[in-house]
C-alpha cells in the first residue's frame, strides 16, 4: 500500500498518503471491520489461495533444520565471536534481567506458561510481520492484562536505547493509526503484537525475548554482557505520513519531560 517515492523533499508535503491506501469499497477489506485478528486470518486463508499457499509453504519451511541467517543458504563458520569472560560490551543486561524477572514474577501462572519457551525452542522461527495472525506463540498484548503489557514495555525500554524504544513504539502506534484509517482497529492496533521469552533470564546463561507483529519484529538474544539483535524488522504504513510520526515523537517527548 504505502511506498516511499523519490519525490523531492520540497514537494513531498503535497503528496497525500491516502492515495496509497485501499479505496472505499475494496473487496479485500470488506470483512475487516467485522473481524478480530483470529477471524481475519481465518477469513483471508479461506478466500485467498495465495494466502493459504503461503501458510502451507511456511509450515513446510519450519520443518527444515535451522541454519541461521545466510546470504546463499550456506553458513559461514566463526563469523562472529562470543564475548570473553569478564568482557564488558557496555550493554545493560543487569537492567534487562531485573525487568524480565519482574515481568515473570508478576505474571499469572497462565501468562508465564504462555510466554515462556525453552531457549532452543523452534518458536524462535514462528515470527512473521504481516497482519495475519497465523503463527501463534507467546502472549498477545491485546489479549493480556494491562499490568503485563506495561511490564513488557519496561523490558523493551531496558533493552533498547531511548531512541530505539521510541522507534519501536512508534511502529506500534503507526500500526494503530493504519487500523483507524482502514476501519480495522481489531486487527491493526497498538497491541496487535506477540511477546515471548526464551530460556531463563540470567546474567550467566543465555536467554532472549521476541516481539512480533505487523511491521515490527524484534528478536533479542542475551549471552552474559553480549546482546544480539537479529532478525529485526521495523516498518510503517503509511510511511508518507511524516506529520503523524512527528506527532508521535512529540507526545513521547512530553511524556518523558513530565517524568
Phi and psi restraints in degrees (value plus and minus 20) as a CYANA .aco file:
   2 UNK   PHI    -107.9   -67.9
   2 UNK   PSI     110.5   150.5
   3 UNK   PHI    -156.0  -116.0
   3 UNK   PSI     119.9   159.9
   4 UNK   PHI     -88.5   -48.5
   4 UNK   PSI     125.2   165.2
   5 UNK   PHI    -137.4   -97.4
   5 UNK   PSI     152.8   192.8
   6 UNK   PHI    -114.3   -74.3
   6 UNK   PSI       0.2    40.2
   7 UNK   PHI     -80.0   -40.0
   7 UNK   PSI     111.5   151.5
   8 UNK   PHI     -73.4   -33.4
   8 UNK   PSI     125.1   165.1
   9 UNK   PHI     -79.0   -39.0
   9 UNK   PSI     -49.0    -9.0
  10 UNK   PHI     -89.0   -49.0
  10 UNK   PSI     -38.6     1.4
  11 UNK   PHI    -133.6   -93.6
  11 UNK   PSI     -22.8    17.2
  12 UNK   PHI     -81.1   -41.1
  12 UNK   PSI     -52.3   -12.3
  13 UNK   PHI     -85.4   -45.4
  13 UNK   PSI     -35.7     4.3
  14 UNK   PHI    -106.9   -66.9
  14 UNK   PSI     -27.4    12.6
  15 UNK   PHI    -114.3   -74.3
  15 UNK   PSI     101.8   141.8
  16 UNK   PHI    -108.2   -68.2
  16 UNK   PSI     110.8   150.8
  17 UNK   PHI     -87.1   -47.1
  17 UNK   PSI     -40.0     0.0
  18 UNK   PHI     -84.1   -44.1
  18 UNK   PSI     -47.0    -7.0
  19 UNK   PHI     -91.7   -51.7
  19 UNK   PSI     -33.1     6.9
  20 UNK   PHI    -111.5   -71.5
  20 UNK   PSI     -26.3    13.7
  21 UNK   PHI    -110.1   -70.1
  21 UNK   PSI     136.3   176.3
  22 UNK   PHI     -77.6   -37.6
  22 UNK   PSI     116.9   156.9
  23 UNK   PHI     -99.9   -59.9
  23 UNK   PSI     136.5   176.5
  24 UNK   PHI     -74.0   -34.0
  24 UNK   PSI     116.7   156.7
  25 UNK   PHI      72.1   112.1
  25 UNK   PSI     -21.7    18.3
  26 UNK   PHI     -78.0   -38.0
  26 UNK   PSI     101.8   141.8
  27 UNK   PHI     -81.8   -41.8
  27 UNK   PSI     -53.8   -13.8
  28 UNK   PHI     -84.7   -44.7
  28 UNK   PSI     -46.9    -6.9
  29 UNK   PHI    -123.8   -83.8
  29 UNK   PSI     -12.2    27.8
  30 UNK   PHI     -76.5   -36.5
  30 UNK   PSI     -62.2   -22.2
  31 UNK   PHI    -108.2   -68.2
  31 UNK   PSI     -28.5    11.5
  32 UNK   PHI     -75.8   -35.8
  32 UNK   PSI     -67.1   -27.1
  33 UNK   PHI     -82.6   -42.6
  33 UNK   PSI     -40.4    -0.4
  34 UNK   PHI    -114.1   -74.1
  34 UNK   PSI     -22.5    17.5
  35 UNK   PHI    -134.7   -94.7
  35 UNK   PSI     127.3   167.3
  36 UNK   PHI    -110.8   -70.8
  36 UNK   PSI    -197.2  -157.2
  37 UNK   PHI     -81.1   -41.1
  37 UNK   PSI     -59.8   -19.8
  38 UNK   PHI     -86.5   -46.5
  38 UNK   PSI     -65.6   -25.6
  39 UNK   PHI     -87.3   -47.3
  39 UNK   PSI     -57.5   -17.5
  40 UNK   PHI     -84.8   -44.8
  40 UNK   PSI     -63.8   -23.8
  41 UNK   PHI     -82.9   -42.9
  41 UNK   PSI     -63.8   -23.8
  42 UNK   PHI     -83.0   -43.0
  42 UNK   PSI     -60.9   -20.9
  43 UNK   PHI     -83.2   -43.2
  43 UNK   PSI     -68.6   -28.6
  44 UNK   PHI     -82.9   -42.9
  44 UNK   PSI     -58.3   -18.3
  45 UNK   PHI     -86.6   -46.6
  45 UNK   PSI     -52.0   -12.0
  46 UNK   PHI     -99.5   -59.5
  46 UNK   PSI     -46.7    -6.7
  47 UNK   PHI    -129.7   -89.7
  47 UNK   PSI     -32.6     7.4
  48 UNK   PHI    -142.6  -102.6
  48 UNK   PSI      86.7   126.7
  49 UNK   PHI     -76.2   -36.2
  49 UNK   PSI     -54.0   -14.0
  50 UNK   PHI     -78.8   -38.8
  50 UNK   PSI     -62.4   -22.4
  51 UNK   PHI     -89.5   -49.5
  51 UNK   PSI     -66.4   -26.4
  52 UNK   PHI     -83.7   -43.7
  52 UNK   PSI     -56.7   -16.7
  53 UNK   PHI     -87.5   -47.5
  53 UNK   PSI     -58.6   -18.6
  54 UNK   PHI     -81.7   -41.7
  54 UNK   PSI     -63.5   -23.5
  55 UNK   PHI     -82.7   -42.7
  55 UNK   PSI     -62.3   -22.3
  56 UNK   PHI     -82.9   -42.9
  56 UNK   PSI     -61.4   -21.4
  57 UNK   PHI     -85.0   -45.0
  57 UNK   PSI     -59.5   -19.5
  58 UNK   PHI     -86.1   -46.1
  58 UNK   PSI     -60.5   -20.5
  59 UNK   PHI     -81.5   -41.5
  59 UNK   PSI     -57.2   -17.2
  60 UNK   PHI     -89.0   -49.0
  60 UNK   PSI     -60.2   -20.2
  61 UNK   PHI     -82.7   -42.7
  61 UNK   PSI     -58.0   -18.0
  62 UNK   PHI     -85.7   -45.7
  62 UNK   PSI     -40.0     0.0
  63 UNK   PHI     -98.9   -58.9
  63 UNK   PSI     -37.1     2.9
  64 UNK   PHI     -97.3   -57.3
  64 UNK   PSI     130.8   170.8
  65 UNK   PHI     -79.6   -39.6
  65 UNK   PSI     124.6   164.6
  66 UNK   PHI     -93.4   -53.4
  66 UNK   PSI     113.4   153.4
  67 UNK   PHI    -132.2   -92.2
  67 UNK   PSI     -60.1   -20.1
  68 UNK   PHI      94.5   134.5
  68 UNK   PSI    -185.5  -145.5
  69 UNK   PHI    -115.1   -75.1
  69 UNK   PSI     102.8   142.8
  70 UNK   PHI    -152.6  -112.6
  70 UNK   PSI     150.0   190.0
  71 UNK   PHI    -119.7   -79.7
  71 UNK   PSI     -37.2     2.8
  72 UNK   PHI    -162.9  -122.9
  72 UNK   PSI      -6.5    33.5
  73 UNK   PHI      71.1   111.1
  73 UNK   PSI     -26.4    13.6
  74 UNK   PHI    -131.7   -91.7
  74 UNK   PSI     106.4   146.4
  75 UNK   PHI     -94.3   -54.3
  75 UNK   PSI     113.3   153.3
  76 UNK   PHI    -112.2   -72.2
  76 UNK   PSI      94.7   134.7
  77 UNK   PHI     -91.0   -51.0
  77 UNK   PSI     129.4   169.4
  78 UNK   PHI      37.2    77.2
  78 UNK   PSI      11.5    51.5
  79 UNK   PHI     -90.7   -50.7
  79 UNK   PSI     -55.8   -15.8
  80 UNK   PHI    -147.8  -107.8
  80 UNK   PSI     135.3   175.3
  81 UNK   PHI    -135.0   -95.0
  81 UNK   PSI     132.1   172.1
  82 UNK   PHI    -106.3   -66.3
  82 UNK   PSI     121.1   161.1
  83 UNK   PHI     -77.4   -37.4
  83 UNK   PSI     122.3   162.3
  84 UNK   PHI     -92.9   -52.9
  84 UNK   PSI     139.1   179.1
  85 UNK   PHI     -75.9   -35.9
  85 UNK   PSI     109.5   149.5
  86 UNK   PHI      62.2   102.2
  86 UNK   PSI     -25.6    14.4
  87 UNK   PHI     -95.4   -55.4
  87 UNK   PSI     107.2   147.2
  88 UNK   PHI    -120.0   -80.0
  88 UNK   PSI      97.2   137.2
  89 UNK   PHI    -111.3   -71.3
  89 UNK   PSI     -14.4    25.6
  90 UNK   PHI      55.8    95.8
  90 UNK   PSI      -8.4    31.6
  91 UNK   PHI    -107.6   -67.6
  91 UNK   PSI     141.3   181.3
  92 UNK   PHI    -121.4   -81.4
  92 UNK   PSI      34.6    74.6
  93 UNK   PHI     -86.8   -46.8
  93 UNK   PSI     -49.6    -9.6
  94 UNK   PHI     -85.6   -45.6
  94 UNK   PSI     -61.4   -21.4
  95 UNK   PHI     -86.7   -46.7
  95 UNK   PSI     -56.3   -16.3
  96 UNK   PHI     -83.0   -43.0
  96 UNK   PSI     -64.1   -24.1
  97 UNK   PHI     -80.8   -40.8
  97 UNK   PSI     -65.0   -25.0
  98 UNK   PHI     -81.8   -41.8
  98 UNK   PSI     -63.6   -23.6
  99 UNK   PHI     -85.9   -45.9
  99 UNK   PSI     -60.0   -20.0
 100 UNK   PHI     -88.2   -48.2
 100 UNK   PSI     -60.4   -20.4
 101 UNK   PHI     -86.9   -46.9
 101 UNK   PSI     -58.7   -18.7
 102 UNK   PHI     -84.8   -44.8
 102 UNK   PSI     -59.6   -19.6
 103 UNK   PHI     -79.8   -39.8
 103 UNK   PSI     -69.3   -29.3
 104 UNK   PHI     -89.8   -49.8
 104 UNK   PSI     -56.0   -16.0
 105 UNK   PHI     -94.3   -54.3
 105 UNK   PSI     -47.4    -7.4
 106 UNK   PHI    -106.5   -66.5
 106 UNK   PSI     -48.0    -8.0
 107 UNK   PHI     -82.6   -42.6
 107 UNK   PSI     132.6   172.6
 108 UNK   PHI     -91.1   -51.1
 108 UNK   PSI     146.2   186.2
 109 UNK   PHI     -78.9   -38.9
 109 UNK   PSI     -62.1   -22.1
 110 UNK   PHI     -84.3   -44.3
 110 UNK   PSI     -59.5   -19.5
 111 UNK   PHI     -86.7   -46.7
 111 UNK   PSI     -61.3   -21.3
 112 UNK   PHI     -82.0   -42.0
 112 UNK   PSI     -62.8   -22.8
 113 UNK   PHI     -83.5   -43.5
 113 UNK   PSI     -61.6   -21.6
 114 UNK   PHI     -88.8   -48.8
 114 UNK   PSI     -56.3   -16.3
 115 UNK   PHI    -117.3   -77.3
 115 UNK   PSI     -25.6    14.4
 116 UNK   PHI    -124.0   -84.0
 116 UNK   PSI     108.7   148.7
 117 UNK   PHI    -153.4  -113.4
 117 UNK   PSI     135.5   175.5
 118 UNK   PHI     -81.4   -41.4
 118 UNK   PSI     136.5   176.5
 119 UNK   PHI     -80.1   -40.1
 119 UNK   PSI     -56.4   -16.4
 120 UNK   PHI    -114.9   -74.9
 120 UNK   PSI       2.2    42.2
 121 UNK   PHI     -86.9   -46.9
 121 UNK   PSI     120.5   160.5
 122 UNK   PHI     -85.7   -45.7
 122 UNK   PSI     -32.5     7.5
 123 UNK   PHI     -83.2   -43.2
 123 UNK   PSI     -36.1     3.9
 124 UNK   PHI     -73.6   -33.6
 124 UNK   PSI     -50.3   -10.3
 125 UNK   PHI    -114.8   -74.8
 125 UNK   PSI     -15.3    24.7
 126 UNK   PHI    -108.1   -68.1
 126 UNK   PSI     -22.0    18.0
 127 UNK   PHI     -87.8   -47.8
 127 UNK   PSI     133.0   173.0
 128 UNK   PHI    -176.2  -136.2
 128 UNK   PSI     135.8   175.8
 129 UNK   PHI    -133.3   -93.3
 129 UNK   PSI     -15.8    24.2
 130 UNK   PHI     -91.9   -51.9
 130 UNK   PSI     151.8   191.8
 131 UNK   PHI     -99.9   -59.9
 131 UNK   PSI     -25.0    15.0
 132 UNK   PHI     -96.2   -56.2
 132 UNK   PSI      96.0   136.0
 133 UNK   PHI    -106.7   -66.7
 133 UNK   PSI      64.0   104.0
 134 UNK   PHI    -133.8   -93.8
 134 UNK   PSI     -70.9   -30.9
 135 UNK   PHI    -110.6   -70.6
 135 UNK   PSI      88.8   128.8
 136 UNK   PHI    -133.2   -93.2
 136 UNK   PSI     104.5   144.5
 137 UNK   PHI    -171.7  -131.7
 137 UNK   PSI     138.9   178.9
 138 UNK   PHI      51.5    91.5
 138 UNK   PSI    -172.1  -132.1
 139 UNK   PHI    -131.8   -91.8
 139 UNK   PSI     124.3   164.3
 140 UNK   PHI    -110.9   -70.9
 140 UNK   PSI     104.5   144.5
 141 UNK   PHI     -77.4   -37.4
 141 UNK   PSI     -62.6   -22.6
 142 UNK   PHI     -89.8   -49.8
 142 UNK   PSI     -32.8     7.2
 143 UNK   PHI    -126.5   -86.5
 143 UNK   PSI     -11.8    28.2
 144 UNK   PHI    -127.2   -87.2
 144 UNK   PSI     147.6   187.6
 145 UNK   PHI     -89.3   -49.3
 145 UNK   PSI     135.7   175.7
 146 UNK   PHI     -79.3   -39.3
 146 UNK   PSI     -60.7   -20.7
 147 UNK   PHI     -84.3   -44.3
 147 UNK   PSI     -59.1   -19.1
 148 UNK   PHI     -87.3   -47.3
 148 UNK   PSI     -61.1   -21.1
 149 UNK   PHI     -81.2   -41.2
 149 UNK   PSI     -62.5   -22.5
 150 UNK   PHI     -81.0   -41.0
 150 UNK   PSI     -62.8   -22.8
 151 UNK   PHI     -88.8   -48.8
 151 UNK   PSI     -53.5   -13.5
 152 UNK   PHI     -83.7   -43.7
 152 UNK   PSI     -63.8   -23.8
 153 UNK   PHI     -85.3   -45.3
 153 UNK   PSI     -53.3   -13.3
 154 UNK   PHI     -82.8   -42.8
 154 UNK   PSI     -58.8   -18.8
 155 UNK   PHI     -88.4   -48.4
 155 UNK   PSI     -58.4   -18.4
 156 UNK   PHI     -80.3   -40.3
 156 UNK   PSI     -64.5   -24.5
 157 UNK   PHI     -83.1   -43.1
 157 UNK   PSI     -59.4   -19.4
 158 UNK   PHI     -88.8   -48.8
 158 UNK   PSI     -45.5    -5.5
 159 UNK   PHI    -109.4   -69.4
 159 UNK   PSI     -65.3   -25.3
 160 UNK   PHI    -109.9   -69.9
 160 UNK   PSI     138.9   178.9
 161 UNK   PHI     -89.4   -49.4
 161 UNK   PSI     143.7   183.7
 162 UNK   PHI     -75.2   -35.2
 162 UNK   PSI     -62.4   -22.4
 163 UNK   PHI     -91.0   -51.0
 163 UNK   PSI     -52.9   -12.9
 164 UNK   PHI     -86.6   -46.6
 164 UNK   PSI     -62.5   -22.5
 165 UNK   PHI     -85.4   -45.4
 165 UNK   PSI     -60.3   -20.3
 166 UNK   PHI     -79.0   -39.0
 166 UNK   PSI     -60.8   -20.8
 167 UNK   PHI     -88.6   -48.6
 167 UNK   PSI     -64.5   -24.5
 168 UNK   PHI     -83.4   -43.4
 168 UNK   PSI     -67.6   -27.6
 169 UNK   PHI     -84.7   -44.7
 169 UNK   PSI     -52.3   -12.3
 170 UNK   PHI     -84.3   -44.3
 170 UNK   PSI     -57.7   -17.7
 171 UNK   PHI     -81.3   -41.3
 171 UNK   PSI     -60.9   -20.9
 172 UNK   PHI     -87.4   -47.4
 172 UNK   PSI     -60.1   -20.1
 173 UNK   PHI     -89.8   -49.8
 173 UNK   PSI     -57.3   -17.3
 174 UNK   PHI     -86.0   -46.0
 174 UNK   PSI     -54.0   -14.0
 175 UNK   PHI     -81.8   -41.8
 175 UNK   PSI     -59.5   -19.5
 176 UNK   PHI     -86.2   -46.2
 176 UNK   PSI     -57.3   -17.3
 177 UNK   PHI     -82.7   -42.7
 177 UNK   PSI     -62.9   -22.9
 178 UNK   PHI     -81.1   -41.1
 178 UNK   PSI     -61.7   -21.7
 179 UNK   PHI     -78.3   -38.3
 179 UNK   PSI     -60.0   -20.0
 180 UNK   PHI     -88.4   -48.4
 180 UNK   PSI     -57.3   -17.3
 181 UNK   PHI     -83.9   -43.9
 181 UNK   PSI     -56.9   -16.9
 182 UNK   PHI    -124.7   -84.7
 182 UNK   PSI      -8.5    31.5
 183 UNK   PHI      38.7    78.7
 183 UNK   PSI      20.1    60.1
 184 UNK   PHI    -146.6  -106.6
 184 UNK   PSI      24.8    64.8
 185 UNK   PHI     -81.6   -41.6
 185 UNK   PSI     -45.0    -5.0
 186 UNK   PHI     -99.3   -59.3
 186 UNK   PSI     -30.9     9.1
 187 UNK   PHI    -130.8   -90.8
 187 UNK   PSI     -60.8   -20.8
 188 UNK   PHI    -135.7   -95.7
 188 UNK   PSI      85.4   125.4
 189 UNK   PHI    -171.8  -131.8
 189 UNK   PSI    -199.4  -159.4
 190 UNK   PHI     -88.7   -48.7
 190 UNK   PSI     -35.4     4.6
 191 UNK   PHI    -144.2  -104.2
 191 UNK   PSI       1.3    41.3
 192 UNK   PHI    -105.4   -65.4
 192 UNK   PSI      37.9    77.9
 193 UNK   PHI    -158.1  -118.1
 193 UNK   PSI     132.4   172.4
 194 UNK   PHI    -127.5   -87.5
 194 UNK   PSI     127.6   167.6
 195 UNK   PHI    -150.1  -110.1
 195 UNK   PSI     118.3   158.3
 196 UNK   PHI    -158.4  -118.4
 196 UNK   PSI     123.7   163.7
 197 UNK   PHI    -133.2   -93.2
 197 UNK   PSI     112.6   152.6
 198 UNK   PHI    -132.2   -92.2
 198 UNK   PSI     110.6   150.6
 199 UNK   PHI      57.1    97.1
 199 UNK   PSI    -193.9  -153.9
 200 UNK   PHI    -124.2   -84.2
 200 UNK   PSI      99.2   139.2
 201 UNK   PHI     -71.5   -31.5
 201 UNK   PSI     110.7   150.7
 202 UNK   PHI    -179.2  -139.2
 202 UNK   PSI     137.1   177.1
 203 UNK   PHI    -109.0   -69.0
 203 UNK   PSI     -30.8     9.2
 204 UNK   PHI    -139.9   -99.9
 204 UNK   PSI     -45.3    -5.3
 205 UNK   PHI    -129.6   -89.6
 205 UNK   PSI     128.4   168.4
 206 UNK   PHI     -84.3   -44.3
 206 UNK   PSI     124.2   164.2
 207 UNK   PHI    -179.2  -139.2
 207 UNK   PSI     157.0   197.0
 208 UNK   PHI    -191.6  -151.6
 208 UNK   PSI     159.3   199.3
 209 UNK   PHI    -165.4  -125.4
 209 UNK   PSI     144.1   184.1
 210 UNK   PHI    -163.1  -123.1
 210 UNK   PSI     116.2   156.2
 211 UNK   PHI    -148.8  -108.8
 211 UNK   PSI     108.2   148.2
 212 UNK   PHI    -167.0  -127.0
 212 UNK   PSI     131.1   171.1
 213 UNK   PHI     153.6   193.6
 213 UNK   PSI    -181.2  -141.2
 214 UNK   PHI     -86.7   -46.7
 214 UNK   PSI      93.1   133.1
 215 UNK   PHI      48.6    88.6
 215 UNK   PSI      -2.7    37.3
 216 UNK   PHI    -170.0  -130.0
 216 UNK   PSI      99.5   139.5
 217 UNK   PHI    -157.3  -117.3
 217 UNK   PSI     104.1   144.1
 218 UNK   PHI    -148.6  -108.6
 218 UNK   PSI     104.1   144.1
 219 UNK   PHI    -139.5   -99.5
 219 UNK   PSI     103.8   143.8
 220 UNK   PHI    -148.3  -108.3
 220 UNK   PSI     105.8   145.8
 221 UNK   PHI    -138.9   -98.9
 221 UNK   PSI     113.3   153.3
 222 UNK   PHI    -136.8   -96.8
 222 UNK   PSI     108.6   148.6
 223 UNK   PHI    -150.2  -110.2
 223 UNK   PSI      80.0   120.0
 224 UNK   PHI      34.4    74.4
 224 UNK   PSI    -131.3   -91.3
 225 UNK   PHI    -114.6   -74.6
 225 UNK   PSI     -13.3    26.7
 226 UNK   PHI    -128.9   -88.9
 226 UNK   PSI     114.7   154.7
 227 UNK   PHI    -142.7  -102.7
 227 UNK   PSI     116.4   156.4
 228 UNK   PHI    -139.4   -99.4
 228 UNK   PSI     103.1   143.1
 229 UNK   PHI    -122.7   -82.7
 229 UNK   PSI      84.1   124.1
 230 UNK   PHI    -196.4  -156.4
 230 UNK   PSI     115.7   155.7
 231 UNK   PHI     -98.5   -58.5
 231 UNK   PSI     137.4   177.4
 232 UNK   PHI    -150.9  -110.9
 232 UNK   PSI     116.9   156.9
 233 UNK   PHI    -157.3  -117.3
 233 UNK   PSI     107.7   147.7
 234 UNK   PHI    -150.5  -110.5
 234 UNK   PSI     105.0   145.0
 235 UNK   PHI    -160.9  -120.9
 235 UNK   PSI     153.4   193.4
 236 UNK   PHI    -167.3  -127.3
 236 UNK   PSI     119.5   159.5
 237 UNK   PHI    -166.0  -126.0
 237 UNK   PSI      94.1   134.1
 238 UNK   PHI     -99.4   -59.4
 238 UNK   PSI     123.5   163.5
 239 UNK   PHI    -118.9   -78.9
 239 UNK   PSI     -13.1    26.9
 240 UNK   PHI    -117.4   -77.4
 240 UNK   PSI     -24.7    15.3
 241 UNK   PHI    -107.2   -67.2
 241 UNK   PSI      49.5    89.5
 242 UNK   PHI     -84.4   -44.4
 242 UNK   PSI     -50.7   -10.7
 243 UNK   PHI     -81.3   -41.3
 243 UNK   PSI     -57.5   -17.5
 244 UNK   PHI     -85.8   -45.8
 244 UNK   PSI     -66.1   -26.1
 245 UNK   PHI     -84.2   -44.2
 245 UNK   PSI     -58.4   -18.4
 246 UNK   PHI     -85.7   -45.7
 246 UNK   PSI     -58.0   -18.0
 247 UNK   PHI     -85.1   -45.1
 247 UNK   PSI     -60.3   -20.3
 248 UNK   PHI     -81.5   -41.5
 248 UNK   PSI     -66.0   -26.0
 249 UNK   PHI     -81.1   -41.1
 249 UNK   PSI     -62.5   -22.5
 250 UNK   PHI     -82.7   -42.7
 250 UNK   PSI     -61.9   -21.9
 251 UNK   PHI     -82.4   -42.4
 251 UNK   PSI     -60.4   -20.4
 252 UNK   PHI     -86.1   -46.1
 252 UNK   PSI     -57.8   -17.8
 253 UNK   PHI     -84.9   -44.9
 253 UNK   PSI     -61.5   -21.5
 254 UNK   PHI     -81.8   -41.8
 254 UNK   PSI     -64.7   -24.7
 255 UNK   PHI     -83.1   -43.1
 255 UNK   PSI     -60.6   -20.6
 256 UNK   PHI     -86.4   -46.4
 256 UNK   PSI     -60.9   -20.9
 257 UNK   PHI     -86.9   -46.9
 257 UNK   PSI     -48.8    -8.8
 258 UNK   PHI    -101.7   -61.7
 258 UNK   PSI     -26.4    13.6
